[in-house]
Amino acid sequence: MHLFVSGNEVTYYKDIAVVAVKCLPIDRSMVSLGATATTLRGEVSLRTLTDGDLTTAVQLPRDDGYTWIQYALVLHKPFGQ
């Protein structure tokens, strides 16, 4: 989406979806797959985010009221193989 403010073009980005997938008991954990989690200000504990314990929390840094978590993993083979 492109907006024009005072004659200048401004690129506007907005997330339009959130994907959530229920894990099966036979699925490997994100930790065991070597995944990392990053926030606005650096890495955050993936183990704490995915341990299933709803009584622990991770304080996420915010910028103008918004925050995000990025999960990254290295795949050793393409999806579907």
Protein Blocks (a to p, Z undefined) as FASTA:
>chain_A
ZZdeehiacdddddfbdcdddddfkbccfklnopacddfkoccdfklmmnopakbccddd
deehiacdddddddfbdehZZ
